[in-house]
Amino acid sequence: YLHIDLDALNTEIAPGIVDDPVPGGLSLHQMEDLIRAMCCRLRLRAAALTTYNPGRDHDGKTLRVSLRVLECWQNLPERASSRTESPCFETGRPPRSRIVWSAPFSR
């Protein structure tokens, strides 16, 4: 299970988060690299993308970044069954996984 908090990203690329923005977050490239590294080491079957606040995402930046993060995770191959195989370069079948979208409740 992979839990991705959007507030880990730099607020320049993801301003629509639940908490008050804090400078010095990850770039999209860094987030994608972290996701790839996790998927190459672990057999991940589900992911949650959290802390998105559409009320603060006035221009849709955070939504676009969120979709790109999910696409990055979804398009990675499954972990290889053998430790000698490289899961980062498998091709063929798509990963069997589940995506959970978590957003604040509206009242």
C-alpha positions in Angstrom: 0.0 0.0 0.0 1.4 3.4 -1.0 0.1 6.5 0.8 0.9 9.7 -1.1 0.3 13.1 0.7 0.2 15.9 -1.8 1.5 18.3 0.9 4.9 16.7 0.4 5.0 18.5 -3.0 6.3 22.0 -3.6 3.4 24.5 -3.2 4.4 26.1 -6.6 3.2 23.0 -8.4 0.5 21.8 -5.9 -1.2 24.7 -4.1 -4.5 22.9 -3.5 -3.7 21.1 -0.3 -5.6 20.8 3.0 -2.9 22.1 5.3 -1.3 25.5 5.2 1.4 25.5 2.5 5.0 25.0 3.6 7.9 25.9 1.3 10.6 23.4 0.3 8.5 20.5 -1.0 9.4 17.9 -3.5 9.3 18.6 -7.3 7.1 16.4 -9.5 10.2 14.7 -10.8 11.4 13.8 -7.3 7.9 12.5 -6.4 7.9 10.3 -9.5 11.4 9.0 -8.7 10.3 8.1 -5.2 7.3 6.2 -6.5 9.4 4.3 -9.0 11.9 3.4 -6.3 9.1 2.1 -4.1 7.5 0.1 -6.9 10.9 -1.4 -7.8 11.4 -2.7 -4.2 7.9 -3.5 -3.0 4.9 -5.3 -4.5 2.4 -2.4 -4.2 -1.3 -3.2 -4.9 -3.1 -0.1 -3.8 -2.4 3.6 -3.4 -4.1 6.6 -1.7 -3.5 10.1 -2.8 -4.5 12.4 0.1 -4.7 16.0 1.3 -6.2 17.4 -1.9 -8.4 20.4 -1.4 -10.3 21.5 -4.5 -11.3 24.8 -2.8 -7.6 25.9 -2.7 -6.8 24.6 -6.2 -8.2 27.6 -8.2 -6.4 26.9 -11.4 -6.4 23.1 -11.3 -2.6 22.8 -10.9 -2.9 20.3 -8.0 -5.5 18.2 -9.8 -3.2 17.9 -12.9 -0.2 17.1 -10.7 -2.3 14.5 -8.8 -3.4 12.8 -12.0 0.2 12.7 -13.2 1.4 11.1 -9.9 -1.4 8.5 -10.2 -0.5 7.8 -13.8 3.1 7.4 -12.9 2.2 4.8 -10.2 -0.4 3.1 -12.3 1.9 2.6 -15.3 4.7 1.0 -13.4 5.1 -2.8 -13.8 4.4 -5.2 -11.0 7.3 -6.4 -8.9 9.1 -9.3 -10.5 8.7 -12.7 -8.8 12.5 -13.3 -8.9 15.0 -11.1 -7.3 17.2 -11.4 -10.3 14.5 -9.8 -12.6 14.3 -6.1 -12.8 10.8 -4.9 -12.1 11.6 -1.5 -13.5 12.0 -2.8 -17.0 9.2 -5.4 -17.3 6.8 -5.0 -20.2 3.7 -6.7 -21.3 0.9 -7.0 -18.8 -0.4 -3.9 -16.9 -0.2 -3.9 -13.1 -3.2 -5.2 -11.2 -3.8 -2.5 -8.6 -6.4 -0.3 -7.0 -6.4 3.5 -6.7 -8.2 5.2 -3.9 -8.9 8.9 -4.2 -9.2 10.7 -0.9 -10.6 14.2 -0.8 -12.0 16.4 2.0 -15.6 16.0 2.8 -17.9 18.8 1.7 -20.7 19.9 3.9 
